[in-house]
């Protein structure tokens, strides 16, 4: 196990990175790492962009403070649930990545197979139903997801990422938000083309064998679809995604901007609109 001194240094560095990468602001978020005699965590009410060693507290596996000044993070129950459900996990990072959270508010799932690198390293990112922050209810609600995933979204709340070190958990958080950004941009352009199911399965099996993953996922590596959800096993990967996919089909080719509603134009209407606009501009010039 990493010595406590090094864990403290890494937890401080990762806290600063979360703030610098706009993954949390103000007093948001909390981080922790496993110690032989308990859990090292950020204290309640500290700004993660300016965390120092004095902002770190040690609690036991029941959440009782053992060392440090102040009170442990109000989300300590969620962190303890992660360690209880996953003995392989050594660090937890909880942050509020804005685009990822926006997906939950918009009701758009990120549990899809879109980017090859993400399927390799994370599989998919599920969203947990809403529960009040800092409560036992929230900790209990995410337990089933902790068993099967390293990166999890909580509706309207934020993300929790698990790793074998604080930096590993941070990398998964950063990957999640980068995926959300790319997916949003693709949706803004019209639609999201998901990976063909056979390629998604191939990538996930390769990723589990190469990079590992939750024990429950590793147990499924030889199964037909590995640990991928049904949504990743039924999409054709074409430009018209599965109806439940992350991006709807868009038939709009050109829009006539008026004071009224935007109007979609067909091929002939589009040609007429272009010619009419050119003649209008030429008429002004003459």
ZIWO-V310794 format. One record per residue. N is the residue number from 1. RES is the residue in three letters. SS is DSSP state (h for helix, s for strand, l for the rest). BURIAL is I if it has 9 or more other C-alpha atoms within 8 Angstrom, else O. Layout:
n={N | N}
res={RES | RES}
ss={SS | SS}
burial={BURIAL | BURIAL}
This chain:
n={1 | 2 | 3 | 4 | 5 | 6 | 7 | 8 | 9 | 10 | 11 | 12 | 13 | 14 | 15 | 16 | 17 | 18 | 19 | 20 | 21 | 22 | 23 | 24 | 25 | 26 | 27 | 28 | 29 | 30 | 31 | 32 | 33 | 34 | 35 | 36 | 37 | 38 | 39 | 40 | 41 | 42 | 43 | 44 | 45 | 46 | 47 | 48 | 49 | 50 | 51 | 52 | 53 | 54 | 55 | 56 | 57 | 58 | 59 | 60 | 61 | 62 | 63 | 64 | 65 | 66 | 67 | 68 | 69 | 70 | 71 | 72 | 73 | 74 | 75 | 76 | 77 | 78 | 79 | 80 | 81 | 82 | 83 | 84 | 85 | 86 | 87 | 88 | 89 | 90 | 91 | 92 | 93 | 94 | 95 | 96 | 97 | 98 | 99 | 100 | 101 | 102 | 103 | 104 | 105 | 106 | 107 | 108 | 109 | 110 | 111 | 112 | 113 | 114 | 115 | 116 | 117 | 118 | 119 | 120 | 121 | 122 | 123 | 124 | 125 | 126 | 127 | 128 | 129 | 130 | 131 | 132 | 133 | 134 | 135 | 136 | 137 | 138 | 139 | 140 | 141 | 142 | 143 | 144 | 145 | 146 | 147 | 148 | 149 | 150 | 151 | 152 | 153 | 154 | 155 | 156 | 157 | 158 | 159 | 160 | 161 | 162 | 163 | 164 | 165 | 166 | 167 | 168 | 169 | 170 | 171 | 172 | 173 | 174 | 175 | 176 | 177 | 178 | 179 | 180 | 181 | 182 | 183 | 184 | 185 | 186 | 187 | 188 | 189 | 190 | 191 | 192 | 193 | 194 | 195 | 196 | 197 | 198 | 199 | 200 | 201 | 202 | 203 | 204 | 205 | 206 | 207 | 208 | 209 | 210 | 211 | 212 | 213 | 214 | 215 | 216 | 217 | 218 | 219 | 220 | 221 | 222 | 223 | 224 | 225 | 226 | 227 | 228 | 229 | 230 | 231 | 232 | 233 | 234 | 235 | 236 | 237 | 238 | 239 | 240 | 241 | 242 | 243 | 244 | 245 | 246 | 247 | 248 | 249 | 250 | 251 | 252 | 253 | 254 | 255 | 256 | 257 | 258 | 259 | 260 | 261 | 262 | 263 | 264 | 265 | 266 | 267 | 268 | 269 | 270 | 271 | 272 | 273 | 274 | 275 | 276 | 277 | 278 | 279 | 280 | 281 | 282 | 283 | 284 | 285 | 286}
res={UNK | UNK | UNK | UNK | UNK | UNK | UNK | UNK | UNK | UNK | UNK | UNK | UNK | UNK | UNK | UNK | UNK | UNK | UNK | UNK | UNK | UNK | UNK | UNK | UNK | UNK | UNK | UNK | UNK | UNK | UNK | UNK | UNK | UNK | UNK | UNK | UNK | UNK | UNK | UNK | UNK | UNK | UNK | UNK | UNK | UNK | UNK | UNK | UNK | UNK | UNK | UNK | UNK | UNK | UNK | UNK | UNK | UNK | UNK | UNK | UNK | UNK | UNK | UNK | UNK | UNK | UNK | UNK | UNK | UNK | UNK | UNK | UNK | UNK | UNK | UNK | UNK | UNK | UNK | UNK | UNK | UNK | UNK | UNK | UNK | UNK | UNK | UNK | UNK | UNK | UNK | UNK | UNK | UNK | UNK | UNK | UNK | UNK | UNK | UNK | UNK | UNK | UNK | UNK | UNK | UNK | UNK | UNK | UNK | UNK | UNK | UNK | UNK | UNK | UNK | UNK | UNK | UNK | UNK | UNK | UNK | UNK | UNK | UNK | UNK | UNK | UNK | UNK | UNK | UNK | UNK | UNK | UNK | UNK | UNK | UNK | UNK | UNK | UNK | UNK | UNK | UNK | UNK | UNK | UNK | UNK | UNK | UNK | UNK | UNK | UNK | UNK | UNK | UNK | UNK | UNK | UNK | UNK | UNK | UNK | UNK | UNK | UNK | UNK | UNK | UNK | UNK | UNK | UNK | UNK | UNK | UNK | UNK | UNK | UNK | UNK | UNK | UNK | UNK | UNK | UNK | UNK | UNK | UNK | UNK | UNK | UNK | UNK | UNK | UNK | UNK | UNK | UNK | UNK | UNK | UNK | UNK | UNK | UNK | UNK | UNK | UNK | UNK | UNK | UNK | UNK | UNK | UNK | UNK | UNK | UNK | UNK | UNK | UNK | UNK | UNK | UNK | UNK | UNK | UNK | UNK | UNK | UNK | UNK | UNK | UNK | UNK | UNK | UNK | UNK | UNK | UNK | UNK | UNK | UNK | UNK | UNK | UNK | UNK | UNK | UNK | UNK | UNK | UNK | UNK | UNK | UNK | UNK | UNK | UNK | UNK | UNK | UNK | UNK | UNK | UNK | UNK | UNK | UNK | UNK | UNK | UNK | UNK | UNK | UNK | UNK | UNK | UNK | UNK | UNK | UNK | UNK | UNK | UNK | UNK | UNK | UNK | UNK | UNK | UNK | UNK | UNK | UNK | UNK | UNK | UNK}
ss={l | l | l | h | h | h | h | h | h | h | h | h | h | h | h | h | h | h | h | h | l | l | l | l | l | l | l | l | l | s | s | s | s | s | s | l | l | s | s | s | s | s | s | l | l | l | l | h | h | h | l | l | h | h | h | s | s | s | s | l | l | l | l | l | s | s | s | l | l | l | l | s | l | l | l | h | h | h | h | h | h | h | h | h | h | l | l | l | l | l | s | s | s | s | s | l | l | h | h | h | h | h | h | h | h | h | l | l | l | l | l | l | l | l | l | h | h | h | h | h | h | l | l | l | l | s | s | s | l | l | l | l | l | l | l | h | h | h | h | h | h | h | h | h | h | h | h | h | l | l | s | s | s | s | l | l | l | s | s | s | s | s | s | l | l | h | h | h | h | h | h | h | h | h | h | h | h | h | h | h | h | h | h | h | h | h | h | h | h | l | l | l | l | l | l | l | h | h | h | h | h | h | h | h | h | h | h | h | h | h | h | l | l | l | h | h | h | h | l | l | l | l | l | l | l | l | l | l | l | h | h | h | h | l | l | l | l | l | l | l | l | l | l | l | l | l | l | l | l | l | l | l | l | l | s | s | l | l | l | l | l | l | s | s | l | l | h | h | h | h | h | h | h | h | h | h | h | h | h | h | h | h | h | h | h | l}
burial={O | O | O | O | O | O | I | I | I | I | I | I | O | I | I | I | I | I | I | O | O | O | I | I | I | O | O | I | I | I | I | I | I | I | I | O | O | I | I | I | I | I | I | I | O | I | I | I | I | O | I | O | O | O | I | I | I | I | I | I | O | O | I | O | I | O | O | I | O | O | O | I | I | O | I | I | I | I | I | I | I | I | I | O | I | I | O | O | I | I | I | I | I | I | I | I | I | O | I | I | I | I | I | I | I | O | O | O | I | I | I | I | I | I | I | I | O | I | I | I | I | I | I | I | I | I | I | I | O | I | I | O | O | I | I | O | O | I | I | I | I | I | I | O | I | I | I | I | I | I | I | I | I | I | I | I | I | I | I | I | I | I | I | I | I | I | I | I | I | I | O | I | I | I | I | I | I | O | I | I | I | O | I | O | O | I | I | O | O | I | I | I | I | I | I | I | I | O | O | I | I | O | I | I | I | I | I | I | I | O | O | O | I | I | O | O | I | I | O | I | I | O | O | O | O | I | I | I | I | O | I | I | I | O | I | I | I | I | O | I | I | O | O | O | I | I | I | I | I | O | O | O | O | O | I | I | O | O | O | O | O | O | O | I | I | O | O | O | O | I | O | O | I | O | O | O | O | O | O | O | O | O | O | O | O | O}
